């Protein structure tokens, strides 16, 4: 199967299971509202009954600075709360991955809430172990491989006679970092798929399946991944191009901007499912 056929198959899978996107959107919205509650409470207390609230933009640096000064003593507690929420979201992300992969790889069964929840619970601890294992790969990539690249680039940068050379090397270094991280993320994706597709309970064995699969077709799998990334970036570019004129003052534009942002959230959730669905099609069509 070629990469475009894999994407086509992935698109078909995601379109057949729109309820999966709805479930993910509702869960993410509920978590976002809970996470934003402290900040929204401060905004309501400070601006809810004042004329100033009508003129404050969604991200107003002056008002944010005044709020930080006014709530300086509570800032450590708020920061700790956001750290806890970040960790909880990480756990939620791992938990939801089980439902996403489980429902997308089961072509015939519907993406009901009960089946989704069952997959989340069934695969959770396997995906926790896989997540912890992936941290080792990310650490090696960022801490060892990129460090070696920096060491190789340093003599060239130090001996440069113009400022353009360090700038170009810095951009190349960033590009290498992004490409390496994409490879690691792709490997982890295929390991998640192998856990379900091969009914593998041992994550190390699932990772070996993924590496064996990629060894013979790495560049095609990587091209598939990067093509999906480009599609996601193109969607983000369209989103920000439309959002910019919606940032002007006015109730109608604010409401339109809010709904446009929700459309973008749905798009990001859908692309998340498309990544798994397309890669699953590619994985299943190539015996290893």
Helices and strands as residue ranges (DSSP letters): H 3-16, H 18-47, H 52-55, H 61-70, H 72-105, H 113-140, I 141-145, H 146-158, H 163-197, H 203-245, H 251-284
